[in-house]
Amino acid sequence: MSDTHKTLVIGLFGFGVVGEGVYKVLKQTPSLKATIKKVCIKNPEKERDGPAELFTTDKRELLDDAEINVIVEVINDADAAFEIVSEAMTNKKSVVSASKKMIAEHLCELLILQQATKMSLLYEAAAGASIPIIRNLEEYYDNDLLHSMRAIVNGSTNFILTKMFTGNLNYFQALLLAKQLGFAETDPVLDVEGHDAAHKWSFLLTHAFGIVVNHHTLVYTGIQRIDAGDARFAAEKEYEIKLVAEAKKMENDMIAAFVLPQFVNKTDPLAFVRDENNGVVIESGFADRQFFYGKGAGSFPTASAILSDLSALRYDYKYEYKKLYHHAPCSLSNDFFLEVYVSYDSVRHVPTEQFAIIRTTHRRQDRCYLIGTISFKTLQNSTWWRDPDISLIVMPDGVNHAAAAQLKLSAHRSVEENKYEYFPR
Ligand SMILES: NC(=O)c1ccc[n+]([C@@H]2O[C@H](COP(=O)([O-])OP(=O)(O)OC[C@H]3O[C@@H](n4cnc5c(N)ncnc54)[C@H](OP(=O)(O)O)[C@@H]3O)[C@@H](O)[C@H]2O)c1
C-alpha cells in the first residue's frame, strides 16, 4: 500500500474539550482511514461519551502497542505530555499534539528528537487552533521575503478586551463573563498575563524566522493592567486595544519581537478580530499583506487542525523547519525603539528619564498618561512598567528602527527638555 493511503491507527491521550472533539470529528470523517484504537485518560471514574473498552489509564497500552502508529496528545499537563510525546517518537510513532505550553517549554528537545527519530511531530492546533498558520509558514512562506507577522493568538484575552470596549465592562466584569461562558479558565493567569500568547509566539517565531527562543526570553505581558481610562483614551482616538504578538524584520535583517498590549487603528485587520477569535497578519515581499482569521479555541475548531495534521501524516509530512535548517536563521534584536502610551496614578512610579522622547503628557482627574519613545533594551531591562498601577500599551506602528540612531543621539537632550516641562510632581 502506498504511503498516500497509509492507514492511521491512533492512540489518543486526553478526552477533554479537545480529545472528545477529535473522537467525534474522526467518527464523521471515514474517508481519512484513521481509527482510534485506545484512549488514555487520567480519571477512570469520569463518565465518557464512548464505549468503556476504549478507555484506559495505563499509558503503556498505547505506547507499547506496535499496531498504533500515531499518538494524538491532547492532555492538560505539560510535563506528562512531554514524556508521552518523547516516548512515542522514540517508539517510532508519529505524534500530533495541541499542547502549546509543552511545545514552547521543550522546543529544543523536540527539535533534537525529530532529527534523531525521523518521526513527524505536528502541532498545527497548538497556535491559532483552526487557523492553518504553521504549515503555511513552513510551506507557503518558504523564502526570506517575510517582513512581519502580527497576531492575536489568545482568544480569552481578546474576548475580555472586546467586552471592555463593546460591552462597556471593566476588566474584572469582562473576565467574569469570559469564565462564565467558558472562554477563560478558572485560573486565567496563563491567558491574561500573556504567558499563553508568549508560548505560541515562541514556536511561531521558529517557523516564521528560524528563531529558537525560550518564551521567558521574550518581552511580554498580558492585559491584566489595562485600565478603564485606557479604554476611554482608545475610544477617543478611534483605536482598539489588542494583545498583539509582533515580529518585524528590521533593516539589518534582525527581528524585533514581543507580545504586548497595543492600540490598533480601526483599519488594521487585527481590529476586526472580535471575541474569542484569533487573527494573523503577514506581510511579505511581493504578496503584500495577508490576513488569517478564525476560531482560536474550542472543541471542533481545534479538532479540525488535528484532523488536518492527521491527514498530512498519511503522506508522512514532517516540518522541515526550513527557516532554521535551510536558510540562515534570523536572530532577535533589542536595538530598536518603541513608541508607547503609559498610564499611571503617580508619575513617581514612571522613570521618565528612561524615555528618549516624550511626545505628550496628560493629566486627568483619575489617572495620567504620557506618550513617548523608549528603547526596547531599556524596557527589557526594567520592571517599572510591570507595576500593578501602570499600564503600558504600544502605539500603532510603534516599532521604530530606522530612526533608532537619531533617537539615541537626541535622547538625552529630549529627556532633559521634557521631564521638567511636563511633570509637575
Ligand atoms: N481547549 C481548547 O480550545 C484548546 C485549543 C488549543 C489547544 N489546546 C490544548 O490542548 C490540550 C488539551 O486541552 P483541553 O481543553 O482538551 O483540556 P481538558 O478539557 O482539561 O482535558 C484534558 C484531558 O487530559 C487528560 N489528562 C490529563 N493528564 C493526563 C495524563 N497524565 N494521562 C492521560 N490523560 C491525561 C484528562 O483526563 P480526565 O478526563 O481523566 O481528567 C482530560 O481528559 C491542552 O494542552 C491545551 O492547552 C486546547
PDBQT file of the ligand as one rigid body, heavy atoms in Angstrom, charges set to zero:
ROOT
HETATM    1  N1  LIG A 501      -9.481  23.772  24.691  1.00  0.00    +0.000 N 
HETATM    2  C1  LIG A 501      -9.045  24.377  23.605  1.00  0.00    +0.000 C 
HETATM    3  O1  LIG A 501      -9.778  25.102  22.941  1.00  0.00    +0.000 OA
HETATM    4  C2  LIG A 501      -7.625  24.177  23.177  1.00  0.00    +0.000 A 
HETATM    5  C3  LIG A 501      -7.192  24.764  21.973  1.00  0.00    +0.000 A 
HETATM    6  C4  LIG A 501      -5.881  24.546  21.538  1.00  0.00    +0.000 A 
HETATM    7  C5  LIG A 501      -5.023  23.787  22.303  1.00  0.00    +0.000 A 
HETATM    8  N2  LIG A 501      -5.459  23.256  23.499  1.00  0.00    +0.000 N 
HETATM    9  C6  LIG A 501      -4.523  22.435  24.274  1.00  0.00    +0.000 C 
HETATM   10  O2  LIG A 501      -4.952  21.071  24.171  1.00  0.00    +0.000 OA
HETATM   11  C7  LIG A 501      -4.660  20.385  25.386  1.00  0.00    +0.000 C 
HETATM   12  C8  LIG A 501      -5.966  19.795  25.951  1.00  0.00    +0.000 C 
HETATM   13  O3  LIG A 501      -6.842  20.854  26.238  1.00  0.00    +0.000 OA
HETATM   14  P1  LIG A 501      -8.342  20.564  26.712  1.00  0.00    +0.000 P 
HETATM   15  O4  LIG A 501      -9.024  21.884  26.712  1.00  0.00    +0.000 OA
HETATM   16  O5  LIG A 501      -8.935  19.447  25.943  1.00  0.00    +0.000 OA
HETATM   17  O6  LIG A 501      -8.104  20.101  28.233  1.00  0.00    +0.000 OA
HETATM   18  P2  LIG A 501      -9.187  19.448  29.213  1.00  0.00    +0.000 P 
HETATM   19  O7  LIG A 501     -10.555  19.635  28.706  1.00  0.00    +0.000 OA
HETATM   20  O8  LIG A 501      -8.843  19.903  30.565  1.00  0.00    +0.000 OA
HETATM   21  O9  LIG A 501      -8.853  17.873  29.102  1.00  0.00    +0.000 OA
HETATM   22  C9  LIG A 501      -7.631  17.362  29.475  1.00  0.00    +0.000 C 
HETATM   23  C10 LIG A 501      -7.634  15.868  29.301  1.00  0.00    +0.000 C 
HETATM   24  O10 LIG A 501      -6.325  15.371  29.610  1.00  0.00    +0.000 OA
HETATM   25  C11 LIG A 501      -6.460  14.190  30.416  1.00  0.00    +0.000 C 
HETATM   26  N3  LIG A 501      -5.197  14.001  31.143  1.00  0.00    +0.000 N 
HETATM   27  C12 LIG A 501      -4.569  14.849  31.983  1.00  0.00    +0.000 A 
HETATM   28  N4  LIG A 501      -3.403  14.311  32.391  1.00  0.00    +0.000 NA
HETATM   29  C13 LIG A 501      -3.306  13.103  31.788  1.00  0.00    +0.000 A 
HETATM   30  C14 LIG A 501      -2.337  12.063  31.797  1.00  0.00    +0.000 A 
HETATM   31  N5  LIG A 501      -1.199  12.174  32.513  1.00  0.00    +0.000 N 
HETATM   32  N6  LIG A 501      -2.563  10.955  31.058  1.00  0.00    +0.000 NA
HETATM   33  C15 LIG A 501      -3.689  10.825  30.310  1.00  0.00    +0.000 A 
HETATM   34  N7  LIG A 501      -4.646  11.781  30.252  1.00  0.00    +0.000 NA
HETATM   35  C16 LIG A 501      -4.455  12.901  30.993  1.00  0.00    +0.000 A 
HETATM   36  C17 LIG A 501      -7.661  14.483  31.263  1.00  0.00    +0.000 C 
HETATM   37  O11 LIG A 501      -8.152  13.266  31.775  1.00  0.00    +0.000 OA
HETATM   38  P3  LIG A 501      -9.518  13.203  32.604  1.00  0.00    +0.000 P 
HETATM   39  O12 LIG A 501     -10.597  13.359  31.579  1.00  0.00    +0.000 OA
HETATM   40  O13 LIG A 501      -9.496  11.829  33.179  1.00  0.00    +0.000 OA
HETATM   41  O14 LIG A 501      -9.460  14.303  33.610  1.00  0.00    +0.000 OA
HETATM   42  C18 LIG A 501      -8.607  15.150  30.246  1.00  0.00    +0.000 C 
HETATM   43  O15 LIG A 501      -9.301  14.160  29.516  1.00  0.00    +0.000 OA
HETATM   44  C19 LIG A 501      -4.003  21.407  26.314  1.00  0.00    +0.000 C 
HETATM   45  O16 LIG A 501      -2.616  21.306  26.188  1.00  0.00    +0.000 OA
HETATM   46  C20 LIG A 501      -4.477  22.739  25.756  1.00  0.00    +0.000 C 
HETATM   47  O17 LIG A 501      -3.572  23.789  26.021  1.00  0.00    +0.000 OA
HETATM   48  C21 LIG A 501      -6.736  23.428  23.932  1.00  0.00    +0.000 A 
ENDROOT
TORSDOF 0
